[in-house]
């Protein structure tokens, strides 16, 4: 039987998989939130010892719970497992290398309370140097848009909107709340009711593109996907993916292929489907030797 939702409580779900020492900082920031939170760490069989450090440091804090998986289930399945145990009426999915401000949760919830149709709310995810990440405002990655981005023609979008790519440009005028097609999966707040209605994350993805899929299905269910561009979240990016670049690249390309097959009208054309498959896996093959080398170097020089 699922837990009873507690009004005003935000369940923060963080998935770890050998995510390094930044997990401890992430946890500290979440537990310092100004609004009521519980934190569920879902660990995908980490062996780096960092989860144990966190548990020892916060052993008496009943707001922190740990769910351990015997193997690496992937990001989406781990998020779904955490959501099943959540007691909050809102779910915040947060990467283990993201650092919140003390008022971030409260401000995200304020946006949620003011927008009845909000299904997903994202923040302004920035790099440590203060620059914005490109993926904070995204469009559905259709074949046409992907080609515009890959070719560089998307840089001319302001002059010729037909050349629009996957990453949307910042609006010239904004109140701080933007309706977008997709936001960064590094920090996503969802009302619990919306998450349950769309069925959570699609567990057919292991890593990458599951956030795009969730945004798409949330919009299809009649909700809005919003970007709260005045709420900053610092993303150190890649604390675990840097250790296994070949593994991450394989699942990223696999996610791209799954998303294309599910949502892009071009996938109904057998020729285009074949060409896209060749393009995606050809791109993976080109990158594979470099990623394999980086992964090997990482193992011998941890």
Long-range contacts (C-beta under 8 A, 24 or more apart in sequence): 2-84, 3-85, 3-86, 3-87, 4-87, 5-87, 5-88, 5-89, 5-192, 6-87, 6-88, 6-89, 7-89, 8-35, 8-36, 8-89, 9-36, 9-37, 9-38, 9-87, 9-88, 9-89, 9-90, 10-35, 10-36, 10-37, 10-38, 10-88, 10-90, 10-91, 10-92, 10-105, 10-109, 10-189, 11-37, 11-38, 11-39, 11-40, 11-82, 11-83, 11-86, 11-87, 11-88, 11-90, 11-91, 11-92, 12-37, 12-38, 12-39, 12-40, 12-92, 12-94, 12-105, 13-40, 13-42, 13-79, 13-82, 13-83, 13-86, 13-91, 13-92, 13-93, 13-94, 14-39, 14-40, 14-41, 14-42, 14-94, 14-95, 14-96, 15-42, 15-43, 15-44, 15-75, 15-78, 15-79, 15-82, 15-95, 15-96, 16-41, 16-42, 16-43, 16-44, 16-46, 16-50, 16-51, 16-96, 16-240, 17-43, 17-44, 17-45, 17-46, 17-72, 17-240, 18-46, 18-47, 18-48, 18-50, 18-240, 18-243, 19-46, 19-48, 19-50, 19-96, 19-97, 19-239, 19-240, 20-48, 20-50, 20-97, 20-239, 20-240, 21-50, 21-53, 22-96, 22-97, 22-99, 22-236, 22-239, 23-50, 23-51, 23-54, 23-96, 23-239, 24-50, 24-53, 24-54, 24-57, 25-99, 26-94, 26-95, 26-96, 26-97, 26-98, 26-99, 26-100, 27-54, 27-58, 27-64, 29-99, 29-100, 29-101, 29-102, 30-94, 30-100, 30-105, 31-58, 31-61, 31-63, 31-64, 32-102, 33-100, 33-102, 33-103, 33-104, 33-105, 33-106, 34-102, 34-103, 34-105, 34-106, 35-105, 35-106, 35-109, 37-63, 37-88, 37-105, 38-63, 38-64, 38-65, 38-86, 38-87, 38-88, 39-63, 39-64, 39-65, 40-65, 40-66, 40-67, 40-82, 40-85, 40-86, 41-65, 41-66, 41-67, 42-67, 42-69, 42-78, 42-79, 42-81, 42-82, 43-67, 43-68, 43-69, 44-69, 44-71, 44-72, 44-73, 44-74, 44-78, 45-69, 45-70, 45-71, 45-72, 74-203, 74-205, 74-206, 74-207, 74-251, 75-201, 75-205, 75-206, 75-207, 75-210, 76-200, 76-201, 76-202, 76-203, 76-205, 76-206, 76-210, 77-201, 77-203, 79-200, 79-201, 80-200, 80-201, 80-203, 83-195, 83-200, 86-192, 88-192, 89-191, 89-192, 89-193, 90-189, 90-190, 90-191, 90-192, 91-189, 91-190, 91-191, 91-192, 91-195, 92-187, 92-188, 92-189, 92-190, 93-185, 93-187, 93-188, 93-189, 93-190, 94-186, 94-187, 95-185, 95-186, 95-187, 95-235, 96-239, 96-240, 97-235, 97-236, 97-237, 97-238, 97-239, 97-240, 98-125, 98-186, 98-187, 98-233, 98-234, 98-235, 98-236, 99-233, 99-234, 99-235, 99-236, 100-187, 100-233, 101-232, 101-233, 104-231, 104-232, 104-233, 107-228, 107-231, 108-189, 108-228, 108-231, 109-189, 111-177, 111-189, 111-226, 111-228, 111-231, 112-189, 112-191, 115-177, 115-224, 115-226, 117-222, 117-223, 117-224, 118-191, 118-194, 118-223, 118-224, 118-226, 119-190, 119-191, 119-194, 119-198, 119-218, 119-219, 119-221, 119-223, 119-224, 119-225, 120-183, 120-188, 120-189, 120-190, 120-194, 120-214, 120-215, 120-218, 120-223, 120-225, 120-226, 121-183, 121-188, 121-189, 121-190, 121-226, 121-227, 121-228, 122-180, 122-183, 122-184, 122-187, 122-188, 122-189, 122-225, 122-226, 122-227, 122-228, 123-187, 123-227, 123-228, 123-231, 123-232, 123-233, 124-227, 124-228, 124-229, 124-230, 124-231, 124-232, 124-233, 125-184, 125-186, 125-187, 125-233, 125-235, 126-232, 126-233, 126-234, 126-235, 127-234, 127-235, 127-237, 128-234, 128-236, 133-184, 133-186, 133-235, 133-237, 134-167, 135-167, 135-184, 136-183, 136-184, 136-227, 136-229, 137-167, 137-168, 137-170, 137-178, 137-180, 137-182, 137-183, 137-227, 138-166, 138-167, 138-168, 138-180, 138-181, 138-182, 138-183, 138-184, 138-212, 138-215, 139-164, 139-165, 139-166, 139-167, 139-168, 139-180, 139-181, 139-182, 140-181, 140-182, 140-212, 140-216, 140-263, 141-166, 141-212, 141-256, 141-259, 141-260, 142-264, 142-265, 142-266, 143-260, 143-264, 143-266, 143-272, 143-276, 144-266, 170-229, 174-229, 176-228, 176-229, 176-230, 177-226, 177-227, 177-228, 177-229, 178-226, 178-227, 178-229, 179-224, 179-225, 179-226, 179-227, 180-225, 180-226, 180-227, 181-215, 181-216, 181-219, 181-225, 182-211, 182-212, 182-215, 182-216, 182-225, 183-211, 183-215, 183-225, 183-226, 183-227, 184-211, 184-235, 185-210, 185-211, 185-212, 185-214, 186-233, 186-235, 186-237, 187-233, 187-235, 188-214, 190-218, 194-218, 194-221, 194-223, 197-221, 198-223, 204-258, 205-254, 205-255, 205-258, 205-259, 206-251, 206-254, 206-255, 207-248, 207-251, 207-252, 207-255, 208-248, 208-251, 208-252, 208-255, 208-256, 209-252, 209-255, 209-256, 209-258, 209-259, 210-255, 212-259, 213-258, 213-259, 213-262, 213-263, 216-263, 242-298, 243-295, 243-298, 244-295, 244-298, 245-291, 245-294, 245-295, 245-298, 246-288, 246-291, 246-292, 246-294, 246-295, 247-295, 249-284, 249-287, 249-288, 249-291, 250-284, 253-280, 253-281, 253-283, 253-284, 256-280, 257-281
